[in-house]
Amino acid sequence: MRSVIVAAAILVLPTTSFAQDGRAYVSAAGGFASTVDGSSGDMVGEAGVRVARNFYVFGDLGRFHNLAPSLFQPTADAASADFAASGLMLTGSSVVPAWYTTGGIKYNLPIRSARFTPYVFTSAGVARLTPANHFTYTSGTLAGASPAVGDDVTSQLVSLGEFTQPAASSAFMWSGGGGVEVPVAGRVAVDVGYRASRIAADTPVTAQSVTFGLGYRF
């Protein structure tokens, strides 16, 4: 009878001690973000503090591996065309990594389960976009160098003053989403999350991320 009472009590508890008793937490996650250009890696670290029942305030530090290369590909194509006119054949490509830091509010939904804790969140902050164009050698003469086909010659072009990388920029970023925490050992939980982000750059960028990680509550 005692074991039945204990089991029944567990089933009616609003959440596990992992979800409710922790006053603070840290987590790290990685996954992918989908944009109009395709998929990009997304990594994020987070720390939060409980301020009320089921409510946490948190801060994020994350990085998109390549957020919106199509925004800067025309610059690379134009530069390649200019070099081709002088007999130097190059293939240009663009990458746009972006660091971001946001702060917000997270709410653990009071689901009566000891097996998982769903949550929702919203946050706002700043993204730092650092675009870069890269050029690989195909043929022709490059002053002061003898590259092989396929070599990255970007650094030589920059040092010769033949090309200047696009300037980095900062923009307001807003995110919202949710996920599920599943306790796996003591105060450790697996976290599966979804986040939609909007970066208000000169050309706004939207990214939808799915991440998988681990969290630890104190």
Helices and strands as residue ranges (DSSP letters): H 2-12, H 17-20, E 24-35, E 38-52, E 55-64, G 69-71, H 73-85, E 89-95, E 98-108, E 117-129, E 132-139, H 154-159, E 169-185, E 188-199, E 205-217
